[in-house]
């Protein structure tokens, strides 16, 4: 309607790569700091890490399937 978005291959690819790099950097920073946090909070942090891992994995699989099978 307003031509605000471009769904051509190159802009989408650049967005996906940027999202991947940003997510990787944030998760790497979290992993680096997680040891210090884990020592202070104990078992609760380990359980939260597992839950976050599953949620992230589910979102990644869902997004991948959506891109592969429902891309018009």
PEKASUL-V147988 format. One record per residue. N is the residue number from 1. RES is the residue in one letter. SS is DSSP state (2 for helix, 1 for strand, 0 for the rest). Layout:
n->[N;N]
res->[RES;RES]
ss->[SS;SS]
This chain:
n->[1;2;3;4;5;6;7;8;9;10;11;12;13;14;15;16;17;18;19;20;21;22;23;24;25;26;27;28;29;30;31;32;33;34;35;36;37;38;39;40;41;42;43;44;45;46;47;48;49;50;51;52;53;54;55;56;57;58;59;60;61;62;63;64;65;66;67;68;69;70;71;72]
res->[X;X;X;X;X;X;X;X;X;X;X;X;X;X;X;X;X;X;X;X;X;X;X;X;X;X;X;X;X;X;X;X;X;X;X;X;X;X;X;X;X;X;X;X;X;X;X;X;X;X;X;X;X;X;X;X;X;X;X;X;X;X;X;X;X;X;X;X;X;X;X;X]
ss->[0;0;0;0;0;0;0;0;2;2;2;2;2;2;2;2;2;2;2;2;2;2;2;2;2;2;2;2;2;2;2;2;2;2;2;2;2;2;2;2;2;0;2;2;2;2;2;2;2;2;2;2;2;2;2;2;2;2;2;2;2;2;2;2;2;2;2;2;2;0;0;0]
